[in-house]
Every structure is written in C-alpha cells, then in structure tokens.
C-alpha cells in the first residue's frame, strides 16, 4: 500500500481476479490454453504408474476424505487432496509447461490440479475452469517477471500460493475481500525455499507444488467462512518485499489474460534448461551417425542458470545420480542418455524405466565417456 495507491497488493490481486470474465479470453488464447491443458493431462496420464501415487492413495484411504473431486486415473476425494494428487501427476515426468523470467522461472501448469479441484468442487463449467486457469497463469507469471524469486534463494512455489489461492477462490465463488484473505492465508505460511533443488534432489521437488495447491484450496475455503489473513503480505512490515529485498511492481489494473502466449512446452523429460542441450546432442548424434562407443568426451557450455541447476554449480555436484529426480536435473546424465543407444522419441524416453535398463546403460556409458559442464561467461538477459 502506498500514498498513490492506498489498496494493499493482495486487494489489488483480488480485484484483478474477481473482475476477470470469460469474454476477455481471445480465440487465440483459448486455443493455447487447450494446448496446455491437453499437455498437462498427458503428463498426468503418463505418470499414473509412478509409485508415489499409490502411496498417496493409501494416504487418502487412511485419512478417509470423501468428496466429489476426481483423482486422475480413477477415484474421488476431497478438493484439497485432489489438488495434491493431480498436481503431482502433472509434475512427475518433468514435461510440464514453463515460463522463463530473469532470475528465475515458473511452471504455470502447477496450477492445473488446484484449479481442476476447485472447479469440480464448485460444479463450474469448462469455460469457468479455463478462466480460472488463465487467472492463475497470469498471476504466477506476472509475479515471476517482477521478482527474481529463485535468484533470491526461494522457490517458485511461493508465488504459486498466490495464484492458486486466487484462482481457487474465484471458482469457489468468493468475493474480492475473501479472495484477498485467501491469498494472504495461503501465502504467509508457504514460503518455499530453493534448497528443494539442491543435491541430492529429492522426490519432494515434484510434490511441493501439489502441497502448495492443497493448502491454497483449504485457505480459500477458510476465507469463504470468514477467516482473515494479513493484508500487508507483500508491502507490510516484514512482508514479501522485505523478504525479497525489493519492491514488487506489478500492474494489477491490467485486465489482460494473454500471458499463456509466453509459455513454452517441453519436448524431453528434463528440466527446461536441459531442452536445448538435449536437442543439440541428439542433432549432433543423428547428423553425424554417432554411437556412444565412438564418442571420446562430451563438454557442454551453458548459461549460469543451467549450470547452477543441472551442471554442478550452485546446487551441488552432478556426479552421482541415484534417483529419477536427480537424473532429470543432471546435464551430464541427460547428455549420456542422449548419446546412448536407447531410442529417444518426440517426447523423450520413459522416465519410469530409470531404475531399469536406461539407468544401467546410461551410467555405464557415462563412466566410459568423460562428461563435463561449464558456464558461459556472458549475461543471460
């Protein structure tokens, strides 16, 4: 809140959310959302055999939370647990969409499971579901563009709490005041740390957004029943602006819902920074008829962000991947996989085969071919 704009930031975000209407979605934008929605559903279906999802079903059974919301793959549960489960499915194979920003990024389809659960809970139409998703994309991406969240040591699930609570609140029929409270309640206790990306990368990296969505749905339900959150979440004493060490300038008076145009879809199962590396290695391999046995060494020069996340920089050594999550975030392993004799299709190799033939073969070839990664000494933006 400032002298020129007396409304708190959460109130402005809530007003943006409450005023959004389906008519603001252009035909082009609707087509892009259909693309991204189908991509999210495809990611979820491919992930269904993953062991964590059986564990989640056992968790839901133990705590017996009946509800009307669909678990992708079969079954129903409460809205908050559906948000956790379906968000985890979209995330698991590491093929979800991305939005790139200076000093960080976000995956807007992290909102998908939460928005789907809220829409089902409210009995919303498909058009309202798409509008809720558009609102979530807009809020999370605008915040990511304004603040280099990850460069500051925090994870993009922080701003996901804002977008998920706002869009969930919209679908559940909350007023602007209630949406502001939902945002504040969901976010004040959801400060996500970037250490979730540090080696050894754990399974929780892929499920943290689902937990954020689970809490956002619950926060919206509490706000609907009169619970209030701190209105100074962003600019108040010790709020997010203090935490990030900068003002957070976003024009929430701009009603546009077009930011989906700036999202990209992945081609291969890996972090977004690994996509061009995999493309380059595969192109060199195909264009020159290379086989792993004839490759003497592999060296990648990448930008600082790629080096930090997946090349052995800020988040730790990439020499000993032991789990799927570590492989997806490891340019050495991914390069070995691309050089291997395993066939890579349009959407990459099957991540569920990691502990089977792919892991054995790639690690064998990795040991026989020196792999190294270094950062380019030029600015990323």
N, C-alpha and C positions, 0 to 999 in steps of 0.2 A: 504494500500500500504506500502511495506517495501523495504529495500535495496535489500533483496534477491528475492523479487517478486514485481517488480515495477507496476504491474497492480492492480488497485483498486479491492476490493472484488466484487463489483457489476459487473465489467467487467469479472471477473472470473466465476461468476454465469451465466452471459450472454453467455460466451463462452461454458460452460458446456451445457447450454440449446440449443444453436444454433447447436452444433455438434452432439446432440443426434439423433440417427437413429432407425427406427423400427427394424432393424436387431439385435439390442442389447437386445431386449426383448426375453428371452428364452421361450420355450413352457410352462415350469412350471410357469414362471412369468405371461404369458398371461392368463393362467387358473386362477391364483389368482386374476388378475385384472377383469376377467369376473365374478368371485365370488363377489368381492367388488362392481363392477358396478351394478350387479343384486340386491345386498343388498341395495345400495343407491336408486335404482329405487323403490324397495319395500317400503323403508322408505317413499319415496315421495308419493307414491300412498296411503298409509295408512293415510298420513297427509292431504290429499285433503279436507276432511270435516272441517278442522280447521278454526275457524272464522277469524284468521289473513289473510288468503289467499283471502277471499272475499274482505277484506279491501284493500289488495294490488291491486287486480283487479280494484277496484274503483279508487285507486290512479293512476294507469296506464291510465285508461279511462280519468280521469281529465286532465292529462298532455299529453295525446294523443301522444304516441311514437310508431308509426307503425314500423314494422320491420319483419324480416324473422325468428326470433328465437322463438322456441316453448316454450310455457308455459305448463309444465306437467299438464295434466288434461284438456287441450284444450285452443286454442287461440295462438296468436303470438304477439310479441312486439320487442322492441329494444334489442340488445345484453346485455347492462348493466342492464336493468330492468329484463330480463330473468335470469341473473346471480343472482340477489337478490331473485327473486321469487323461483326459483328451488333450490337454496342453502337453503332457509328457509324451503322448503318442506322436504329436506333430513334430516335436523336438528330436525324438530318439535317433533317427537315421541321419541327422545333420544335413537335411536337404531343404530346410525351410527358407523363406524369403529373407532378404536383408535390405537395410537402408544404411548407406555409408555417410558418415559425417566427420568433420575434422576432430581428431582426438577421440574417436570412438565410433560406435555403430549401434544399431539395434535390430532385432528381428521382429517386425510388426506382427507376423503371424503367431507370435507368442500370445497375442490377444485372442486368437481364434477359439480356444477351448472355453475361455471365460465368457466370451460374447455368445457362443453357442449355448452354453448352460443358462445364461441369463435369459436368452430368447426363449428357450424351451420352458423355463420356469414361469415366464410371463405369458406363454402362449402367443408369442409375437409372430408376425408374418415374415416371409422371406425377405421382403423389402425392408422391414424394420431391422431384421438381422443384418442385412448389408449396410444399412445406415449406421448401426451400432459399431460394426467393424470399421467403417470409414472414419467415424469419430475417434475410435481407438488408435487407428493408424496415424491420424492427423496429430493427435496429442503426443503420442510417444515420439514420433519422428520430429515434430517441431521442437520438443524439449531436447532431443538428441542433437539437433542442429545448433541449439543455443548454448549448450553446455558440453564441454569435452569430458563427459562423465567418467569414461574409463581411464583417460589420461590423469584424472584426479584420484584414481585409486578405487573407484566404485564401479559396480556392475550395472548393466542396463536394465536389470530387473527393478531398479529404483524408480525410474520413470515409468516402467510398466505398471507399477502400482497405481499411478495417477491415471493412466489411460484405461486400465481395466476397471477401476472403480467408477470412473466417469461413464464409460460406455455401458457397464453393467447397471449402473443407476438409471441411466436413460431408458434402458429396456424394461427395468422393473417399475417404471412409472414414477420415479422420484421427482420432486420439484427441484428447481435450481438450488435452493438453500440446502435441501437434503443431499444433492449431488456434491455440493461443496464439502459438506460434512463427511460424506463417504470417501472422497478423495483424501481428506485430512486424516481420517481414521486409518485408512488402508496404507497410507504412505509413511506416517510418522513412526510406525514400528516395522517398516520394511526397507531399511537402509541396507542395500545389498553390496557386498564387498567384492572387488575384482580378484581377490585371492582365490575365488572359486575357479579361476582359470590357471592357477599355479600348479606346477608339477609336484607330486603325481596327480594329474587331473582326475577328479573323482566322478562317480556317477551323478552326484548332486548337481553338477553343472547343467545337465539337461533337465532336471526336475525342479530346480529353483524357480523358474518362471511359472510352473504349474502351482507351486505353493503360493506364489505371489497372487495368482489368479484366484486361488481358493480363498485366500484371505480378503481379496477385493470384493468377491461376491458376498462374503459374510459381512464385510464392512458396509456394503450398500444396504443389506437387509437390516442391519442395526440402525443405520441412518434413517431408513424409512420408518423406524419405530421411535424416532426422536433422539437417538444418540448424537452427540455433537463432538466434533474434532477441533483441533487448534487451527483457527483461521489464519494465523501467521506462519503456516507451514513453510512457505517459501521465503518471505521477506521479514518475518518477525524475528525477535531475539533468538539466536541460536537455531535458526531455521535452515533450509536448504542453501540459501545464499551464503550464509556463514560457513556451512559445511564445505561448499564448493569454492569458497573464496572469491566469489564474483557475483555481480547482479545477473539476474536471469531475465533477459529481454525477449519476450515472445509477444507477437501481436495477436492476442486472443479475440480482437474485434474483427479479424479477417475471417469471414464465414466459409472460405473455400474448403473443399474436401477432395483435393486433387493430388495429394502427396503420394498416393499409390503409384503415380506415374514415375516416381523416382526410386521405386523399389526394384530389386533385381532377384531373379530366381537362380538357384544353384544348378549346375549341371552334374556335379560329382558329390559324393558323400564325403564332405570335409568342411572345415571352417571356410568362410568366404575368402579369406586371404590365400587359401590354397588353390582356389579355382584357376587362376592364371598359370600357376606353377604346374599343375596337373595338365592343363591344356598344352603348355609348352613342351613338357616332357613327352606326352603322347604324340604330339605333332612331330617332334624330332625322331621319335621311335618309328612312327609309321612312314614318315617321309624318307627315312634312310635305311629302312629294313633292319633296325637294330634288334638284337636279342640280348638278354641280360648277360649271357656268357661273354659277349664281345665288348661290354662296357667297362672301361678301366676305372672311371670315377665319375661322380656327379657332384657338381657345385652349383648352388643357387645364390644369386644376388637378389635380395628382396628389400622392400621398404621396411622402415622401422617397425610399423605395426605388425607386419607379418613375421618379422624376426623375433619380436617380443612374444607374440602369442604362440608361434609354432616353429621357430628356428633356433631356440636355445637362448634367447635374450632374457628380458625382464622376468618372465615367468618360469624360468628354470630349464635345466638340461633336457634334451630330447633323445638321449642315447638309449633309454631302456623302456620302451612302451610295453605295458603289461595288460592293458585293457582297451576296449573299443574306444572309450572317450579319449584316451591318450593317443591312440592311432589317428583319430580324426583331427587332432590338433598337433600333428607332427609332420613337418615338411620332409624330414628325412624318410620317415616311414612311407608317407604318401608317394614320394618320388620312387622309392623301392617298389611300391605296389604298381606304379605306372610303368616301371621298367620290367616288371616281372612278366612271366608268360601267361598269367591269368588274363582272360579277356575282359576288357572294360567296355561296358555298353554306354549308351547315351546318358544314362543316369548313374553310372558308376557301378562298382561291384557291390555284392551283397554284404552289408555290414554284419549280418548275423553269422556269416561264415568266418568271422575274425579269428575265433579260437580254434578253427579247424584248418583247412588247407592253406588259406590265404596268409594267416599269421605265420605258419611254419615256413612256407615258401618265401614270403617277403623277408622275414628275418634271416633266413639262410642266405638269400641273395644280398641283403644289406650287409651281412658280415663279410661277404666276399668282394663287395664293391664299396670303396670309401665314399661316404656321403658327407657333404658339408654345406652349411648355410651361413651367409654373412649379409650384413645390411648395407644398402647403398647410402652413400654419404650425400644425399640430396633431400630437400624437404618434401614431405608427402603432399602438401597442399600449397 
